[in-house]
Amino acid sequence: MINNLLFIVILAAFMSAPLVYLLGRSYGKKVSWIVFFILIGMATIYAGLFSTIEHSVILEEYRWIVSPVEINFGLMADGLSIP
């Protein structure tokens, strides 16, 4: 399994938003298919996590600020948050 899977899926959604906006200006309503496939891809990745979260919780933590105080950013996936 990929270590940073939750972060990658969230980052993919945010990084695709400007692309969809720019393509939407030139292609109009046809860009909705691109959005559809992005969402289907994200849903497929999350569906693949169901077998993992059945027995455990997926937790990803990242250091955000180290000095002067330590602040961490975390993502968690469990049986309640994935659906």
C-alpha positions as CSV (number, residue, x, y, z in Angstrom):
1,M,0.0,0.0,0.0
2,I,1.1,3.5,-0.7
3,N,2.2,5.3,2.5
4,N,0.7,8.7,1.9
5,L,-2.5,7.6,0.2
6,L,-4.9,9.8,2.0
7,F,-2.8,12.9,1.4
8,I,-2.3,12.1,-2.3
9,V,-6.1,11.7,-2.8
10,I,-6.9,15.0,-1.2
11,L,-4.0,16.8,-3.0
12,A,-5.2,15.4,-6.3
13,A,-8.6,16.9,-5.8
14,F,-7.2,20.3,-5.0
15,M,-4.6,20.2,-7.8
16,S,-7.2,19.3,-10.4
17,A,-9.5,22.2,-9.6
18,P,-7.5,24.9,-11.5
19,L,-7.1,22.5,-14.4
20,V,-10.8,21.9,-14.6
21,Y,-11.5,25.6,-14.3
22,L,-9.2,26.4,-17.2
23,L,-10.5,23.6,-19.4
24,G,-14.1,24.6,-18.5
25,R,-13.5,28.0,-20.0
26,S,-12.6,26.6,-23.4
27,Y,-14.6,23.3,-23.5
28,G,-17.7,24.3,-21.6
29,K,-20.0,21.6,-20.2
30,K,-17.8,18.8,-21.7
31,V,-15.3,19.3,-18.9
32,S,-17.9,17.7,-16.5
33,W,-16.7,14.3,-17.8
34,I,-13.2,15.1,-16.6
35,V,-14.6,15.9,-13.1
36,F,-16.6,12.7,-13.2
37,F,-13.5,10.6,-13.9
38,I,-11.5,12.3,-11.2
39,L,-14.3,11.6,-8.7
40,I,-14.6,8.0,-9.8
41,G,-10.8,7.6,-9.4
42,M,-11.0,9.0,-5.9
43,A,-13.9,6.8,-5.0
44,T,-12.1,3.7,-6.3
45,I,-9.1,4.4,-4.2
46,Y,-11.3,4.9,-1.1
47,A,-13.2,1.7,-1.9
48,G,-9.9,-0.1,-1.9
49,L,-9.3,1.0,1.6
50,F,-12.4,-0.8,3.0
51,S,-10.5,-4.1,3.5
52,T,-7.7,-2.3,5.3
53,I,-9.9,-0.3,7.7
54,E,-12.0,-3.3,8.6
55,H,-9.2,-4.5,10.9
56,S,-7.3,-1.3,11.7
57,V,-7.3,2.5,11.4
58,I,-5.2,4.4,8.8
59,L,-3.4,7.3,10.4
60,E,-1.0,9.7,8.6
61,E,0.8,12.4,10.5
62,Y,3.0,15.2,9.1
63,R,5.1,17.8,10.8
64,W,3.8,21.2,9.9
65,I,5.7,23.6,12.1
66,V,8.7,22.5,14.1
67,S,9.9,25.6,15.9
68,P,9.0,27.3,18.3
69,V,6.2,24.9,19.0
70,E,5.6,21.6,17.3
71,I,2.4,21.4,15.3
72,N,1.4,18.3,13.4
73,F,-1.1,17.8,10.6
74,G,-2.9,14.4,10.6
75,L,-5.3,12.5,8.5
76,M,-7.2,9.5,9.7
77,A,-9.4,6.9,8.0
78,D,-11.6,4.5,9.9
79,G,-14.9,2.7,9.2
80,L,-16.9,5.8,9.8
81,S,-15.0,8.4,7.8
82,I,-14.3,6.4,4.6
83,P,-18.0,6.1,3.4
